[in-house]
Amino acid sequence: MTEERKLTNAQFIELQDFIYKKSGMFFPLSRKNYIEQKVLKRIETLDYKNFSDYLTILKKELLQAEILNLFNEITVNETFFFRDQPQLEALETHIIPRLAANGRKSIAILSAGCSSGEEPYTLAMILREKFPHLPFTICGIDISDQVIAKAGRAEYTRSAVRRVPPAYLTKYFIEMENGNLKFRDEYKSGVSFKKMNLMELGASPGLKFTRFDVVFCRYVLIYFDRDSKQRVIDAFHEKIADNGYLILGNSESLSSALGNFKILHFPSAIIYHRSSAMEVLT
Ligand SMILES: C[S@@+](CC[C@H](N)C(=O)[O-])C[C@H]1O[C@@H](n2cnc3c(N)ncnc32)[C@H](O)[C@@H]1O
């Protein structure tokens, strides 16, 4: 690789700033090699000669599709079914029963940063099995159109389903010829997916009048800096109905940004509650 194809610190800062403004994700200098490798892939695909040409196209937004291609490349999409069991137990034993006790006749869930669909389908299985008479909608959103397309195909490796209880695996999945498992179409009702940038959640016309009872946003904001985290948390506060809940990744501490939410402690899980004086306490 020639020097021209190495990312300089100044170029890295330009990219860092562009990615941050567009997505809220903040990549510190310590992740320069990661970004360099990912952008290099894009440069090779597009047959560009160096980083400067690529940066010019990107920053002038001459190729709109390239912004999406870059996000597809740099986002970390790691996920699997039944991730963070203690939070799912809190959903089953506390959150849904409490929402039902407060008069909810149906439950609306947002899976923000849903990646390839493992989280929304996990929630769909739990709701169907544990609350068979409670209708639900689960909306999965992600900035990457590649993972959203994958979520729609709903085809998974054995590794992705490794934590699915055996009885659920038999009921909800069908084995494919290549050994992968497909989430059965008949159980997809109520679950939808949409490519959407969390930084635009507040302004999104598609979700303008929607209020969610529960928002899951796990292992997404770890890539955001303080200001963009705050902006997303504030948008969640707007989008979560009174007495609704916010669930972040288990190790994510956002205490300073969560002033408007009340913290609830569960065994091995922390959940955030959007309180209202009208709530029925059980
Ligand atoms: C590590 S995955 C987490 C998946 C799932 N929530 C879980 O806990 O298993 C993070 C996802 O967040 C998405 N993401 C990152 N920035 C985003 C943004 N600004 N808007 C929407 N999704 C975003 C990524 O594309 C990625 O699929």
The ligand as an SDF file (V2000), in Angstrom:
LIG
                    3D

 27 29  0  0  0  0  0  0  0  0999 V2000
  -24.1370   -4.2040   18.3630 C   0  0  0  0  0  0  0  0  0  0  0  0
  -25.6380   -4.0540   17.4430 S   0  0  0  0  0  0  0  0  0  0  0  0
  -26.8290   -4.3400   18.7290 C   0  0  0  0  0  0  0  0  0  0  0  0
  -27.9940   -5.1730   18.2630 C   0  0  0  0  0  0  0  0  0  0  0  0
  -29.0570   -5.4650   19.3250 C   0  0  0  0  0  0  0  0  0  0  0  0
  -29.6280   -4.2440   19.8740 N   0  0  0  0  0  0  0  0  0  0  0  0
  -28.5240   -6.3100   20.4440 C   0  0  0  0  0  0  0  0  0  0  0  0
  -28.4140   -5.8520   21.5850 O   0  0  0  0  0  0  0  0  0  0  0  0
  -28.1930   -7.4750   20.1930 O   0  0  0  0  0  0  0  0  0  0  0  0
  -25.7220   -2.2660   17.2300 C   0  0  0  0  0  0  0  0  0  0  0  0
  -26.6250   -1.8540   16.0660 C   0  0  0  0  0  0  0  0  0  0  0  0
  -26.8750   -0.4460   16.1710 O   0  0  0  0  0  0  0  0  0  0  0  0
  -26.9540    0.0810   14.8550 C   0  0  0  0  0  0  0  0  0  0  0  0
  -26.7340    1.5390   14.8790 N   0  0  0  0  0  0  0  0  0  0  0  0
  -25.5830    2.2290   15.1100 C   0  0  0  0  0  0  0  0  0  0  0  0
  -25.7820    3.5520   14.9920 N   0  0  0  0  0  0  0  0  0  0  0  0
  -27.0910    3.7250   14.6750 C   0  0  0  0  0  0  0  0  0  0  0  0
  -27.9090    4.8640   14.4270 C   0  0  0  0  0  0  0  0  0  0  0  0
  -27.4050    6.1150   14.4560 N   0  0  0  0  0  0  0  0  0  0  0  0
  -29.2100    4.6590   14.1260 N   0  0  0  0  0  0  0  0  0  0  0  0
  -29.7490    3.4160   14.0850 C   0  0  0  0  0  0  0  0  0  0  0  0
  -29.0160    2.2860   14.3070 N   0  0  0  0  0  0  0  0  0  0  0  0
  -27.7100    2.4420   14.6060 C   0  0  0  0  0  0  0  0  0  0  0  0
  -25.8740   -0.6770   14.0970 C   0  0  0  0  0  0  0  0  0  0  0  0
  -26.0850   -0.6530   12.6850 O   0  0  0  0  0  0  0  0  0  0  0  0
  -25.9930   -2.0830   14.7010 C   0  0  0  0  0  0  0  0  0  0  0  0
  -26.7880   -2.9330   13.9090 O   0  0  0  0  0  0  0  0  0  0  0  0
  1  2  1  0
  2  3  1  0
  2 10  1  0
  3  4  1  0
  4  5  1  0
  5  6  1  0
  5  7  1  0
  7  8  2  0
  7  9  1  0
 10 11  1  0
 11 12  1  0
 11 26  1  0
 12 13  1  0
 13 14  1  0
 13 24  1  0
 14 15  1  0
 14 23  1  0
 15 16  2  0
 16 17  1  0
 17 18  1  0
 17 23  2  0
 18 19  1  0
 18 20  2  0
 20 21  1  0
 21 22  2  0
 22 23  1  0
 24 25  1  0
 24 26  1  0
 26 27  1  0
M  CHG  2   2   1   9  -1
M  END
$$$$
